[in-house]
Amino acid sequence: MRNYELWPSDRPSTEPLADGAALLRGFASRNAAALLDAVREIAAIAPFRHMITPGGYRMSVAMTNCGEAGWVSDATGYRYDSHDPETGRPWPAIPELFMALAAGAAAEAGFANFTPDACLINRYETGARLTLHQDRDEQDFTKPIVSVSLGLPAVFLFGGSRRKERPRRVRIESGDVAVWGGPARLAFHGIAPLAAGFDSLAGEYRINLTFRKAL
């Protein structure tokens, strides 16, 4: 794998969120344009779509995937699938830059040797949100979650192991990377409704890359 230069000229700060969770400010800033170019290439093969929850609700966030497994939702439930149900083809491979970024961020947060096999790509437009939830469809909870924010800023909600615990509200900017694992692996988290705005690289959208070890 190519040795990518991940850090900006000034090393970004690490902001603790909880035991086992940290926010790496600006970690992905240097590569934001390249990351978004890769997202566009992935979406040309596996287009963004608004998935339907098992309860029949249309999600406000548009999604696609890359990797050995892609996260999908429909009337039958939440699951990982090796093929895109809309095209019948395997999901696009995770780009090398994505892999390097995910591994580097995980290591910086204290989780060495992270090799994701799934990357869920979320696209937010004005008003889109992600309600509090746990990432628990993966087979191995010993591996962390790495979440990369690109485009418009957002309010990240980060709670505890129970839904009723009041979450922290943390403003996240393009290039910030959140990592959580260990005792925080099953923390409830979400995104508050996205405010309108314009980003020079992503336009009127926020793009989120969520790396996971699913299989």
Secondary structure, 3 states (H helix, E strand, C coil): CCCCCCCCCCCCCEEEEECCEEEECCCCHHHHHHHHHHHHHHHHHCCCECCECCCCCECCCEEEEEECCEEEEECCEEEEECECCCCCCECCCCCHHHHHHHHHHHHHCCCCCCCCCEEEEEEECCCCCEEEECCCCCCCCCCCEEEEEEECCEEEEECCCCCCCCCEEEEECCCCEEEECHHHCCCCEEECCCCCCCECCCECCEEEEEEECCC
